[in-house]
Amino acid sequence: MKITFIGATHEVTGSCYYLEAAGKKFLVDCGMEQGPDYYENQEIPVKGSDLDFVLLTHAHMDHSGNLPAIYAKGFQGPVYATQATCHLCDIMLRDSAHIQMFEAEWRNRKGRRQGKPEFVPAYTMEDAMGVLKNFVPCPYEKTVTPAEGIRVRFVDAGHLLGSASIEVIINEDGKEKKIVFSGDIGNLNQPLIKDPVYLHDADYVVMESTYGDRSHGDRPDYVGLLSEVIQRTFDRGGSVVIPSFAVGRTQEMLYFIRQIKEEGRVHGHDNFKVYVDSPLANEATTIFNEHIYDCFDEEALALVNKGINPLRFPGLKTSITSDDSKAINFDEDCKVIISASGMCDAGRIKHHLKHNLWNPNNTILFVGYQAIGTLGRSLLEGATEVKLFGETVYVGAEICQMPGISGHADVNGLMTWIKSFSQKPTKVFVTHGDDEVTEIFARRLEEELGLDAMAPFSGTVFDLAENVCIYEAQGIKITKAAVSPKTSKAARAFQKLVAMGQRLMSVIRKSEGIPNKDLDRFTREVQSLCDKWDRDDLS
């Protein structure tokens, strides 16, 4: 009865745990690593063909994205997940396979000219379709038995449509142990989906810690903030472009905009159009509508019971084909464009930025986290120009971010979740957080709650029957080209200056129409600042 930690150890993504119990070998999650990669991950210690089954917490790629890869290596067993997760994976894994194959084609076309060997994608569409045929939908709260001696129950984690914490009860050689895998624990009071369900007993807990060192703060008035952004953008004749993750965040935006339209919060622009320009997002919205009664919260269900679809409203337009997408930028009316990807690194959003980023009448509104090194992060940090499709595009649009939107529980939500266990678990394994965050959160569990907690590195093996660590791995850092602290500090300081310049431009634009004497004074102050710092001795 052993667990081996493979991924999401001292890192946020790549969730994967390998278990041997009751004569079976199985995984809980099989996710891709996304974004920066700091530590080497150990390989799953058996061949794909030796795995008996997989338990899946939810559909996000950092939990499900490598399922087609293990299928390509021989895995033929069932994948147990909630019904909504099965439906979302059907579109998301196919989309991921398409991206893998497209990238391989592009790299090989370029590589052949340079005499490089053939690049093989992690998996193909055939692999994705193959593993999808083996998904087994499981209702929330119902116990399923994937093998003799192993019982499994999925409970709502409140993170994404269909997301679950998984309770695994193992009987082996007369011993019974209950292991709870938290999955991603949801934030409270999210639109559409239910709050997380709390569990009350376990021998072991494998717990995420994404926000284990910080609070989201007070919940903002999302509808009010979004209304203000739309109002001021439309009043100056512009459009609002929202880079948004196709699954989850896009549906939340539709939920807010329906309320804005119903309550008439945007004045003078009745019946404004809202384009959802992402085939994946449109398919995901259809799946959301198919899971109203098993996944929606009371507020959303109350709308449904009144005959109102929470994700539909007048003026909503969906874009499927590339021609549909291109046509949006020929629509000169004020409008909202919601398009993927959420961090602006791929997809149709880059085309919309090319057409809208230069115009000071427009607004680019970010509604999700922007990772370091992404185009979205560069824009938020004050970039004055960016490269899009090989062309330099000036940043003239207003750049803003809606604060506080997160599908993850913050540190207070995480503490509430673990406190719900009436008896202290024998051990808590802290995973799925940044390097230092996992250690910080593990210490907090020990110091405040008296729990035995550890943050394992990839490759750590633990005996669940005997409560003994068989092998405690050490983190193997991935070495990268070093950047001197002085250079890094100077770059951050310059980025702050650039951000201030962007803010100044925003203030200047807002000053149109104020009295001439105020404009003259403002001009003199800016001129004085420029004269002070535009000197040859600073070069």
Kinemage of the C-alpha trace (Angstrom):
@kinemage 1
@onewidth
@group {chain A} dominant
@subgroup {mainchain}
@vectorlist {calphas} color= white
{ca met a 1} P 0.000 0.000 0.000
{ca lys a 2} L 2.352 2.700 -1.319
{ca ile a 3} L 2.091 6.147 -2.880
{ca thr a 4} L 4.787 7.682 -5.077
{ca phe a 5} L 4.689 11.405 -5.747
{ca ile a 6} L 5.366 12.182 -9.404
{ca gly a 7} L 4.182 15.712 -10.297
{ca ala a 8} L 2.951 18.973 -8.768
{ca thr a 9} L 5.580 18.575 -6.035
{ca his a 10} L 7.020 21.957 -5.037
{ca glu a 11} L 5.405 23.135 -8.295
{ca val a 12} L 1.894 24.259 -9.194
{ca thr a 13} L 1.221 22.080 -12.230
{ca gly a 14} L 1.637 18.498 -13.450
{ca ser a 15} L -0.514 16.747 -10.849
{ca cys a 16} L 0.249 13.001 -10.780
{ca tyr a 17} L 0.361 10.377 -8.009
{ca tyr a 18} L 1.170 6.675 -8.470
{ca leu a 19} L -0.304 4.117 -6.058
{ca glu a 20} L 0.224 0.403 -5.534
{ca ala a 21} L -2.498 -1.170 -3.409
{ca ala a 22} L -4.685 -4.285 -3.216
{ca gly a 23} L -2.632 -5.848 -6.001
{ca lys a 24} L -3.326 -2.942 -8.404
{ca lys a 25} L -1.265 -0.137 -9.891
{ca phe a 26} L -3.068 3.113 -10.579
{ca leu a 27} L -2.737 6.882 -10.877
{ca val a 28} L -4.606 9.771 -9.348
{ca asp a 29} L -4.401 12.498 -12.032
{ca cys a 30} L -2.039 12.533 -14.993
{ca gly a 31} L -1.423 16.182 -15.750
{ca met a 32} L 0.855 18.265 -17.932
{ca glu a 33} L 3.400 20.661 -16.549
{ca gln a 34} L 2.548 24.198 -17.646
{ca gly a 35} L 4.523 27.395 -17.349
{ca pro a 36} L 7.967 27.566 -15.691
{ca asp a 37} L 9.439 24.197 -14.684
{ca tyr a 38} L 11.772 24.361 -11.668
{ca tyr a 39} L 12.347 20.734 -10.615
{ca glu a 40} L 12.892 17.479 -12.472
{ca asn a 41} L 9.928 15.123 -12.260
{ca gln a 42} L 10.461 11.384 -11.942
{ca glu a 43} L 8.861 9.147 -14.532
{ca ile a 44} L 5.895 6.940 -13.619
{ca pro a 45} L 7.790 3.843 -12.357
{ca val a 46} L 5.890 1.288 -14.489
{ca lys a 47} L 4.989 0.910 -18.142
{ca gly a 48} L 1.688 2.359 -19.308
{ca ser a 49} L 0.431 -1.151 -20.026
{ca asp a 50} L 0.989 -2.088 -16.351
{ca leu a 51} L -1.388 0.591 -15.049
{ca asp a 52} L -4.811 -0.785 -14.142
{ca phe a 53} L -6.817 2.471 -14.002
{ca val a 54} L -6.701 6.229 -13.393
{ca leu a 55} L -8.756 8.402 -11.035
{ca leu a 56} L -9.151 11.978 -12.302
{ca thr a 57} L -10.005 15.000 -10.138
{ca his a 58} L -10.976 17.387 -12.961
{ca ala a 59} L -10.479 18.369 -16.583
{ca his a 60} L -7.829 21.111 -16.415
{ca met a 61} L -4.768 20.205 -18.474
{ca asp a 62} L -2.415 20.255 -15.487
{ca his a 63} L -4.449 17.343 -14.082
{ca ser a 64} L -5.603 15.483 -17.218
{ca gly a 65} L -3.343 16.576 -20.072
{ca asn a 66} L -0.969 13.580 -20.130
{ca leu a 67} L -3.674 10.898 -20.304
{ca pro a 68} L -3.259 10.518 -24.088
{ca ala a 69} L 0.524 10.261 -23.550
{ca ile a 70} L 0.216 7.219 -21.268
{ca tyr a 71} L -2.336 5.749 -23.700
{ca ala a 72} L 0.331 6.100 -26.407
{ca lys a 73} L 2.657 4.124 -24.109
{ca gly a 74} L 0.246 1.228 -23.678
{ca phe a 75} L -2.305 2.229 -21.037
{ca gln a 76} L -5.664 0.645 -21.867
{ca gly a 77} L -7.477 0.829 -18.524
{ca pro a 78} L -10.510 2.861 -17.458
{ca val a 79} L -10.351 6.517 -16.373
{ca tyr a 80} L -12.844 7.250 -13.588
{ca ala a 81} L -14.116 10.832 -13.346
{ca thr a 82} L -17.325 12.760 -12.754
{ca gln a 83} L -19.775 13.002 -15.617
{ca ala a 84} L -19.037 16.687 -16.279
{ca thr a 85} L -15.277 16.027 -16.218
{ca cys a 86} L -15.732 13.279 -18.818
{ca his a 87} L -17.609 15.700 -21.071
{ca leu a 88} L -15.081 18.516 -20.644
{ca cys a 89} L -12.132 16.184 -21.251
{ca asp a 90} L -13.757 15.103 -24.498
{ca ile a 91} L -13.258 18.598 -25.901
{ca met a 92} L -10.132 19.613 -23.994
{ca leu a 93} L -7.992 16.551 -24.743
{ca arg a 94} L -8.951 16.684 -28.406
{ca asp a 95} L -8.014 20.371 -28.442
{ca ser a 96} L -4.702 19.572 -26.728
{ca ala a 97} L -3.935 16.847 -29.281
{ca his a 98} L -4.646 19.294 -32.091
{ca ile a 99} L -2.163 21.750 -30.550
{ca gln a 100} L 0.465 18.999 -30.103
{ca met a 101} L 0.170 17.948 -33.728
{ca phe a 102} L 0.115 21.519 -35.063
{ca glu a 103} L 3.246 22.390 -33.080
{ca ala a 104} L 5.016 19.246 -34.299
{ca glu a 105} L 4.130 20.065 -37.914
{ca trp a 106} L 5.439 23.632 -37.511
{ca arg a 107} L 8.673 22.538 -35.785
{ca asn a 108} L 9.341 19.841 -38.364
{ca arg a 109} L 8.697 22.188 -41.281
{ca lys a 110} L 11.222 24.604 -39.783
{ca gly a 111} L 13.585 21.822 -38.634
{ca arg a 112} L 13.805 20.151 -42.032
{ca arg a 113} L 15.246 23.346 -43.491
{ca gln a 114} L 17.898 23.292 -40.748
{ca gly a 115} L 18.640 19.565 -41.043
{ca lys a 116} L 17.264 18.773 -37.589
{ca pro a 117} L 15.814 15.323 -36.691
{ca glu a 118} L 12.059 14.773 -36.777
{ca phe a 119} L 10.178 16.129 -33.748
{ca val a 120} L 7.602 13.646 -32.394
{ca pro a 121} L 4.558 15.109 -30.589
{ca ala a 122} L 3.755 13.935 -27.066
{ca tyr a 123} L 0.613 12.371 -28.503
{ca thr a 124} L -1.717 12.443 -31.481
{ca met a 125} L -5.430 12.880 -32.026
{ca glu a 126} L -5.684 9.084 -32.277
{ca asp a 127} L -4.202 8.775 -28.778
{ca ala a 128} L -6.627 11.344 -27.381
{ca met a 129} L -9.623 9.647 -28.981
{ca gly a 130} L -8.380 6.276 -27.737
{ca val a 131} L -8.132 7.239 -24.073
{ca leu a 132} L -11.441 9.143 -24.212
{ca lys a 133} L -13.228 5.904 -25.108
{ca asn a 134} L -12.095 4.495 -21.757
{ca phe a 135} L -13.586 7.240 -19.561
{ca val a 136} L -16.084 5.988 -16.967
{ca pro a 137} L -18.527 8.678 -15.717
{ca cys a 138} L -19.181 8.591 -11.947
{ca pro a 139} L -21.913 10.552 -10.141
{ca tyr a 140} L -20.957 12.711 -7.183
{ca glu a 141} L -21.242 11.020 -3.775
{ca lys a 142} L -21.793 7.494 -5.139
{ca thr a 143} L -19.185 4.882 -4.158
{ca val a 144} L -17.625 3.013 -7.085
{ca thr a 145} L -15.321 -0.023 -6.956
{ca pro a 146} L -12.618 0.083 -9.645
{ca ala a 147} L -11.038 -3.082 -8.211
{ca glu a 148} L -11.545 -5.532 -5.376
{ca gly a 149} L -10.303 -3.946 -2.170
{ca ile a 150} L -10.510 -0.370 -3.530
{ca arg a 151} L -13.543 1.897 -3.095
{ca val a 152} L -13.735 5.429 -4.490
{ca arg a 153} L -16.066 8.401 -3.932
{ca phe a 154} L -16.063 11.728 -5.787
{ca val a 155} L -17.269 14.848 -3.906
{ca asp a 156} L -17.685 18.333 -5.376
{ca ala a 157} L -14.493 20.418 -5.002
{ca gly a 158} L -16.154 23.626 -6.240
{ca his a 159} L -13.224 24.558 -8.511
{ca leu a 160} L -14.487 23.859 -12.039
{ca leu a 161} L -17.553 22.251 -13.517
{ca gly a 162} L -17.229 18.583 -12.512
{ca ser a 163} L -14.192 19.086 -10.276
{ca ala a 164} L -13.854 16.675 -7.376
{ca ser a 165} L -11.959 15.733 -4.289
{ca ile a 166} L -11.480 11.960 -4.336
{ca glu a 167} L -11.846 9.684 -1.332
{ca val a 168} L -10.001 6.367 -1.824
{ca ile a 169} L -10.570 3.535 0.688
{ca ile a 170} L -8.095 0.665 0.419
{ca asn a 171} L -8.373 -2.785 2.051
{ca glu a 172} L -5.176 -4.796 1.930
{ca asp a 173} L -4.023 -7.686 4.130
{ca gly a 174} L -6.635 -6.936 6.756
{ca lys a 175} L -5.778 -3.235 6.958
{ca glu a 176} L -8.068 -0.414 5.796
{ca lys a 177} L -6.822 3.094 5.023
{ca lys a 178} L -8.671 6.117 3.656
{ca ile a 179} L -6.745 8.592 1.502
{ca val a 180} L -8.332 11.883 0.417
{ca phe a 181} L -6.960 13.701 -2.627
{ca ser a 182} L -8.155 17.293 -2.443
{ca gly a 183} L -7.774 18.056 -6.144
{ca asp a 184} L -8.023 21.810 -6.626
{ca ile a 185} L -10.158 23.249 -3.826
{ca gly a 186} L -12.570 25.864 -5.101
{ca asn a 187} L -13.029 29.453 -4.049
{ca leu a 188} L -16.241 30.272 -2.170
{ca asn a 189} L -19.141 32.070 -3.862
{ca gln a 190} L -17.990 31.524 -7.427
{ca pro a 191} L -20.629 32.185 -10.064
{ca leu a 192} L -22.523 29.195 -11.470
{ca ile a 193} L -20.912 26.291 -9.616
{ca lys a 194} L -21.371 25.044 -6.072
{ca asp a 195} L -19.063 25.694 -3.129
{ca pro a 196} L -16.645 22.901 -2.187
{ca val a 197} L -17.966 19.971 -0.136
{ca tyr a 198} L -16.030 19.379 3.079
{ca leu a 199} L -14.880 15.909 4.090
{ca his a 200} L -14.608 14.850 7.713
{ca asp a 201} L -12.320 11.841 8.101
{ca ala a 202} L -9.223 10.383 6.478
{ca asp a 203} L -6.045 8.581 7.425
{ca tyr a 204} L -4.027 10.517 4.855
{ca val a 205} L -4.688 13.737 2.938
{ca val a 206} L -2.932 14.841 -0.255
{ca met a 207} L -3.693 18.558 -0.361
{ca glu a 208} L -3.146 21.377 -2.816
{ca ser a 209} L -1.569 24.670 -1.682
{ca thr a 210} L -1.741 26.985 -4.702
{ca tyr a 211} L -2.631 30.000 -2.548
{ca gly a 212} L -1.160 28.594 0.656
{ca asp a 213} L 0.609 31.847 1.526
{ca arg a 214} L -1.943 34.540 0.633
{ca ser a 215} L -5.508 35.758 0.828
{ca his a 216} L -7.704 36.933 -2.033
{ca gly a 217} L -8.987 39.751 0.183
{ca asp a 218} L -12.573 40.970 0.126
{ca arg a 219} L -14.627 39.743 -2.798
{ca pro a 220} L -14.907 42.556 -5.361
{ca asp a 221} L -18.176 43.580 -6.988
{ca tyr a 222} L -17.414 41.857 -10.283
{ca val a 223} L -20.618 42.959 -11.994
{ca gly a 224} L -20.054 46.567 -10.910
{ca leu a 225} L -16.400 46.602 -12.019
{ca leu a 226} L -17.160 45.010 -15.373
{ca ser a 227} L -20.036 47.456 -15.940
{ca glu a 228} L -17.696 50.407 -15.335
{ca val a 229} L -15.087 49.108 -17.787
{ca ile a 230} L -17.681 48.521 -20.508
{ca gln a 231} L -19.364 51.878 -19.898
{ca arg a 232} L -16.252 54.058 -20.108
{ca thr a 233} L -14.887 52.137 -23.103
{ca phe a 234} L -18.121 52.385 -25.063
{ca asp a 235} L -18.489 56.077 -24.137
{ca arg a 236} L -15.196 56.827 -25.912
{ca gly a 237} L -16.238 54.737 -28.916
{ca gly a 238} L -14.108 51.684 -28.237
{ca ser a 239} L -14.497 47.952 -27.696
{ca val a 240} L -13.581 45.735 -24.733
{ca val a 241} L -11.337 42.757 -25.519
{ca ile a 242} L -11.218 40.070 -22.822
{ca pro a 243} L -8.520 37.383 -23.065
{ca ser a 244} L -10.181 34.507 -21.240
{ca phe a 245} L -9.637 30.848 -20.509
{ca ala a 246} L -12.110 28.902 -22.613
{ca val a 247} L -13.374 26.630 -19.839
{ca gly a 248} L -14.637 28.209 -16.629
{ca arg a 249} L -13.628 31.850 -16.896
{ca thr a 250} L -15.480 32.510 -20.169
{ca gln a 251} L -18.690 31.119 -18.691
{ca glu a 252} L -18.256 33.333 -15.608
{ca met a 253} L -17.949 36.401 -17.862
{ca leu a 254} L -21.152 35.438 -19.685
{ca tyr a 255} L -22.893 35.042 -16.329
{ca phe a 256} L -21.845 38.558 -15.272
{ca ile a 257} L -22.708 40.167 -18.625
{ca arg a 258} L -26.200 38.612 -18.619
{ca gln a 259} L -26.815 40.328 -15.270
{ca ile a 260} L -25.387 43.622 -16.564
{ca lys a 261} L -27.738 43.541 -19.521
{ca glu a 262} L -30.767 42.474 -17.492
{ca glu a 263} L -30.239 45.279 -14.961
{ca gly a 264} L -29.441 47.916 -17.609
{ca arg a 265} L -26.106 48.812 -16.030
{ca val a 266} L -24.506 50.073 -19.260
{ca his a 267} L -26.314 53.260 -20.274
{ca gly a 268} L -26.681 54.594 -23.807
{ca his a 269} L -25.463 51.422 -25.468
{ca asp a 270} L -28.494 49.163 -25.365
{ca asn a 271} L -28.250 45.755 -26.992
{ca phe a 272} L -24.451 45.860 -27.259
{ca lys a 273} L -22.953 42.790 -28.875
{ca val a 274} L -20.820 40.202 -27.117
{ca tyr a 275} L -18.711 37.884 -29.261
{ca val a 276} L -17.359 34.607 -27.879
{ca asp a 277} L -14.580 33.833 -30.327
{ca ser a 278} L -13.316 30.405 -29.316
{ca pro a 279} L -14.654 27.091 -30.602
{ca leu a 280} L -13.475 25.415 -27.383
{ca ala a 281} L -15.225 28.023 -25.212
{ca asn a 282} L -18.450 27.618 -27.169
{ca glu a 283} L -18.328 23.837 -26.794
{ca ala a 284} L -17.588 24.226 -23.087
{ca thr a 285} L -20.580 26.545 -22.652
{ca thr a 286} L -22.789 23.859 -24.191
{ca ile a 287} L -21.435 21.355 -21.650
{ca phe a 288} L -22.109 23.797 -18.797
{ca asn a 289} L -25.728 23.976 -19.967
{ca glu a 290} L -25.931 20.177 -19.943
{ca his a 291} L -24.916 19.996 -16.270
{ca ile a 292} L -27.287 22.511 -14.749
{ca tyr a 293} L -28.867 20.169 -12.217
{ca asp a 294} L -25.787 18.304 -10.986
{ca cys a 295} L -23.288 21.184 -10.874
{ca phe a 296} L -24.987 24.617 -10.735
{ca asp a 297} L -25.350 26.454 -7.420
{ca glu a 298} L -28.626 27.662 -5.888
{ca glu a 299} L -28.415 31.158 -7.398
{ca ala a 300} L -27.930 29.821 -10.926
{ca leu a 301} L -30.642 27.179 -10.440
{ca ala a 302} L -33.069 29.875 -9.272
{ca leu a 303} L -32.597 31.608 -12.628
{ca val a 304} L -33.135 28.331 -14.478
{ca asn a 305} L -36.344 27.710 -12.537
{ca lys a 306} L -37.584 31.117 -13.735
{ca gly a 307} L -36.932 30.082 -17.320
{ca ile a 308} L -33.704 32.102 -17.588
{ca asn a 309} L -30.534 30.587 -19.031
{ca pro a 310} L -27.684 32.094 -16.942
{ca leu a 311} L -25.322 31.952 -19.932
{ca arg a 312} L -27.570 33.380 -22.659
{ca phe a 313} L -28.741 36.917 -23.386
{ca pro a 314} L -29.697 39.191 -26.322
{ca gly a 315} L -26.709 40.256 -28.389
{ca leu a 316} L -24.608 37.153 -27.670
{ca lys a 317} L -22.844 35.922 -30.802
{ca thr a 318} L -20.668 32.842 -31.120
{ca ser a 319} L -17.797 32.585 -33.570
{ca ile a 320} L -16.876 29.139 -34.880
{ca thr a 321} L -14.959 29.371 -38.155
{ca ser a 322} L -11.870 31.448 -38.861
{ca asp a 323} L -13.965 33.551 -41.251
{ca asp a 324} L -16.403 34.251 -38.380
{ca ser a 325} L -13.447 35.356 -36.283
{ca lys a 326} L -12.013 37.668 -38.930
{ca ala a 327} L -15.416 39.286 -39.507
{ca ile a 328} L -15.546 40.510 -35.890
{ca asn a 329} L -12.814 43.042 -36.560
{ca phe a 330} L -14.829 44.558 -39.407
{ca asp a 331} L -17.728 45.278 -37.030
{ca glu a 332} L -17.258 48.969 -36.173
{ca asp a 333} L -19.859 48.994 -33.363
{ca cys a 334} L -18.823 49.103 -29.722
{ca lys a 335} L -18.671 45.498 -28.562
{ca val a 336} L -17.197 42.994 -26.114
{ca ile a 337} L -14.894 40.309 -27.536
{ca ile a 338} L -14.147 37.285 -25.342
{ca ser a 339} L -11.442 35.117 -26.848
{ca ala a 340} L -8.847 32.509 -25.884
{ca ser a 341} L -6.165 32.053 -24.760
{ca gly a 342} L -6.326 33.586 -21.311
{ca met a 343} L -2.638 34.638 -21.206
{ca cys a 344} L -2.531 35.783 -24.873
{ca asp a 345} L 0.171 33.292 -25.855
{ca ala a 346} L -1.818 31.453 -28.510
{ca gly a 347} L -5.143 31.275 -30.276
{ca arg a 348} L -7.477 33.838 -31.758
{ca ile a 349} L -6.925 36.435 -29.037
{ca lys a 350} L -3.624 37.401 -30.678
{ca his a 351} L -5.473 38.438 -33.847
{ca his a 352} L -7.868 40.574 -31.813
{ca leu a 353} L -4.957 42.224 -30.026
{ca lys a 354} L -3.337 42.998 -33.363
{ca his a 355} L -6.516 44.770 -34.499
{ca asn a 356} L -7.410 46.504 -31.223
{ca leu a 357} L -4.317 47.016 -29.077
{ca trp a 358} L -3.111 50.158 -30.860
{ca asn a 359} L -6.396 52.085 -30.486
{ca pro a 360} L -6.650 54.298 -27.332
{ca asn a 361} L -10.440 54.023 -27.442
{ca asn a 362} L -10.293 50.290 -26.704
{ca thr a 363} L -9.736 48.378 -23.459
{ca ile a 364} L -7.933 45.080 -22.933
{ca leu a 365} L -9.385 43.581 -19.760
{ca phe a 366} L -7.559 40.709 -18.067
{ca val a 367} L -9.727 38.465 -15.897
{ca gly a 368} L -7.237 35.814 -14.819
{ca tyr a 369} L -3.691 35.187 -13.653
{ca gln a 370} L -0.936 36.089 -16.125
{ca ala a 371} L 2.183 33.955 -15.711
{ca ile a 372} L 5.682 35.424 -15.894
{ca gly a 373} L 6.967 35.453 -19.448
{ca thr a 374} L 3.557 35.540 -21.137
{ca leu a 375} L 2.301 38.265 -23.472
{ca gly a 376} L -0.503 39.009 -21.012
{ca arg a 377} L 1.989 39.591 -18.203
{ca ser a 378} L 4.043 41.928 -20.416
{ca leu a 379} L 0.978 44.036 -21.175
{ca leu a 380} L 0.011 44.264 -17.514
{ca glu a 381} L 3.547 45.306 -16.605
{ca gly a 382} L 3.408 48.245 -18.987
{ca ala a 383} L 4.832 47.152 -22.336
{ca thr a 384} L 4.570 50.027 -24.819
{ca glu a 385} L 4.799 47.799 -27.874
{ca val a 386} L 4.600 44.071 -28.567
{ca lys a 387} L 5.341 41.699 -31.421
{ca leu a 388} L 2.345 39.989 -33.002
{ca phe a 389} L 2.810 37.759 -36.050
{ca gly a 390} L 6.190 39.368 -36.674
{ca glu a 391} L 4.753 42.882 -36.620
{ca thr a 392} L 5.411 45.520 -33.955
{ca val a 393} L 2.117 46.760 -32.508
{ca tyr a 394} L 1.931 49.923 -30.390
{ca val a 395} L 0.082 49.599 -27.086
{ca gly a 396} L -2.414 52.457 -27.050
{ca ala a 397} L -5.446 50.757 -25.513
{ca glu a 398} L -6.308 50.978 -21.850
{ca ile a 399} L -4.887 47.920 -20.076
{ca cys a 400} L -6.654 46.856 -16.909
{ca gln a 401} L -7.281 43.800 -14.764
{ca met a 402} L -10.303 42.662 -12.787
{ca pro a 403} L -8.909 41.794 -9.353
{ca gly a 404} L -9.655 38.811 -7.199
{ca ile a 405} L -11.113 36.354 -9.708
{ca ser a 406} L -9.747 32.916 -8.875
{ca gly a 407} L -11.102 29.401 -9.023
{ca his a 408} L -8.780 28.401 -6.168
{ca ala a 409} L -9.425 28.757 -2.466
{ca asp a 410} L -7.059 31.194 -0.770
{ca val a 411} L -5.116 30.341 2.385
{ca asn a 412} L -8.187 30.954 4.541
{ca gly a 413} L -10.282 28.644 2.374
{ca leu a 414} L -7.582 25.975 2.488
{ca met a 415} L -7.412 26.182 6.276
{ca thr a 416} L -11.202 25.921 6.533
{ca trp a 417} L -11.136 22.838 4.286
{ca ile a 418} L -8.503 20.961 6.318
{ca lys a 419} L -10.099 21.978 9.637
{ca ser a 420} L -13.276 20.159 8.569
{ca phe a 421} L -11.638 16.798 9.380
{ca ser a 422} L -13.013 15.875 12.802
{ca gln a 423} L -10.074 13.562 13.560
{ca lys a 424} L -6.536 14.613 12.690
{ca pro a 425} L -5.257 12.718 9.640
{ca thr a 426} L -2.159 10.626 10.287
{ca lys a 427} L -0.283 12.712 7.740
{ca val a 428} L -0.955 15.553 5.298
{ca phe a 429} L 1.074 15.708 2.078
{ca val a 430} L 1.214 19.274 0.745
{ca thr a 431} L 1.488 19.512 -3.033
{ca his a 432} L 0.423 21.666 -5.971
{ca gly a 433} L 2.046 24.926 -4.886
{ca asp a 434} L 5.117 26.993 -5.650
{ca asp a 435} L 8.373 25.756 -4.135
{ca glu a 436} L 8.419 27.871 -0.961
{ca val a 437} L 4.624 27.982 -0.652
{ca thr a 438} L 4.364 24.232 -0.105
{ca glu a 439} L 6.861 24.458 2.760
{ca ile a 440} L 5.202 27.548 4.254
{ca phe a 441} L 1.771 25.918 4.200
{ca ala a 442} L 3.065 22.619 5.625
{ca arg a 443} L 4.661 24.521 8.530
{ca arg a 444} L 1.419 26.397 9.130
{ca leu a 445} L -0.511 23.122 9.351
{ca glu a 446} L 2.001 21.869 11.910
{ca glu a 447} L 2.238 25.029 14.011
{ca glu a 448} L -1.422 26.099 14.030
{ca leu a 449} L -3.269 22.781 13.816
{ca gly a 450} L -0.736 20.323 15.188
{ca leu a 451} L -0.846 18.214 12.020
{ca asp a 452} L 1.970 16.019 10.785
{ca ala a 453} L 2.600 17.589 7.392
{ca met a 454} L 5.288 17.332 4.727
{ca ala a 455} L 5.848 18.752 1.248
{ca pro a 456} L 7.329 15.836 -0.745
{ca phe a 457} L 9.561 16.158 -3.795
{ca ser a 458} L 9.021 14.102 -6.942
{ca gly a 459} L 10.112 10.516 -6.378
{ca thr a 460} L 9.214 10.354 -2.673
{ca val a 461} L 7.688 6.964 -1.765
{ca phe a 462} L 5.488 6.506 1.314
{ca asp a 463} L 4.121 3.301 2.889
{ca leu a 464} L 0.478 4.065 3.731
{ca ala a 465} L -0.072 0.843 5.675
{ca glu a 466} L 2.842 1.380 8.063
{ca asn a 467} L 2.978 5.208 8.024
{ca val a 468} L 6.633 5.104 7.031
{ca cys a 469} L 8.505 7.109 4.414
{ca ile a 470} L 10.306 4.483 2.334
{ca tyr a 471} L 12.276 7.014 0.307
{ca glu a 472} L 12.355 10.794 0.756
{ca ala a 473} L 13.503 12.333 -2.505
{ca gln a 474} L 15.449 15.566 -2.755
{ca gly a 475} L 14.471 18.201 -5.265
{ca ile a 476} L 16.621 18.216 -8.395
{ca lys a 477} L 16.577 21.761 -9.744
{ca ile a 478} L 16.527 22.331 -13.467
{ca thr a 479} L 19.536 24.487 -14.241
{ca lys a 480} L 18.976 27.518 -16.418
{ca ala a 481} L 21.168 30.328 -17.656
{ca ala a 482} L 21.820 32.586 -14.702
{ca val a 483} L 20.706 36.189 -14.650
{ca ser a 484} L 22.696 38.434 -12.346
{ca pro a 485} L 20.731 39.935 -9.431
{ca lys a 486} L 21.854 43.382 -10.550
{ca thr a 487} L 20.472 42.866 -14.060
{ca ser a 488} L 17.219 41.412 -12.730
{ca lys a 489} L 16.773 44.312 -10.272
{ca ala a 490} L 17.447 46.873 -12.985
{ca ala a 491} L 14.933 45.196 -15.306
{ca arg a 492} L 12.238 45.285 -12.625
{ca ala a 493} L 12.957 48.941 -11.898
{ca phe a 494} L 12.709 49.801 -15.591
{ca gln a 495} L 9.421 47.894 -15.898
{ca lys a 496} L 8.027 49.962 -13.014
{ca leu a 497} L 9.056 53.134 -14.839
{ca val a 498} L 7.380 51.910 -18.037
{ca ala a 499} L 4.215 51.127 -16.069
{ca met a 500} L 4.232 54.664 -14.679
{ca gly a 501} L 4.567 55.985 -18.226
{ca gln a 502} L 1.515 53.984 -19.222
{ca arg a 503} L -0.392 55.390 -16.269
{ca leu a 504} L 0.626 58.908 -17.283
{ca met a 505} L -0.735 58.324 -20.787
{ca ser a 506} L -3.981 57.050 -19.262
{ca val a 507} L -4.263 60.215 -17.137
{ca ile a 508} L -3.547 62.391 -20.200
{ca arg a 509} L -6.325 60.683 -22.167
{ca lys a 510} L -8.757 61.236 -19.321
{ca ser a 511} L -7.829 64.935 -19.185
{ca glu a 512} L -9.501 65.750 -22.492
{ca gly a 513} L -12.176 68.383 -21.908
{ca ile a 514} L -10.879 69.811 -18.620
{ca pro a 515} L -10.322 73.621 -18.455
{ca asn a 516} L -7.503 75.032 -20.583
{ca lys a 517} L -5.638 76.489 -17.598
{ca asp a 518} L -5.494 73.014 -16.003
{ca leu a 519} L -4.278 71.507 -19.262
{ca asp a 520} L -1.576 74.190 -19.519
{ca arg a 521} L -0.395 73.524 -15.945
{ca phe a 522} L -0.389 69.764 -16.548
{ca thr a 523} L 1.635 70.296 -19.743
{ca arg a 524} L 4.210 72.454 -17.953
{ca glu a 525} L 4.640 69.847 -15.209
{ca val a 526} L 5.177 67.055 -17.737
{ca gln a 527} L 7.582 69.285 -19.716
{ca ser a 528} L 9.548 70.011 -16.549
{ca leu a 529} L 9.773 66.295 -15.751
{ca cys a 530} L 11.006 65.503 -19.250
{ca asp a 531} L 13.599 68.313 -19.148
{ca lys a 532} L 14.883 67.013 -15.810
{ca trp a 533} L 15.431 63.417 -16.956
{ca asp a 534} L 16.137 63.717 -20.709
{ca arg a 535} L 19.882 64.336 -20.222
{ca asp a 536} L 22.961 63.043 -22.021
{ca asp a 537} L 24.665 62.138 -18.743
{ca leu a 538} L 22.012 59.482 -18.075
{ca ser a 539} L 22.814 57.557 -21.255
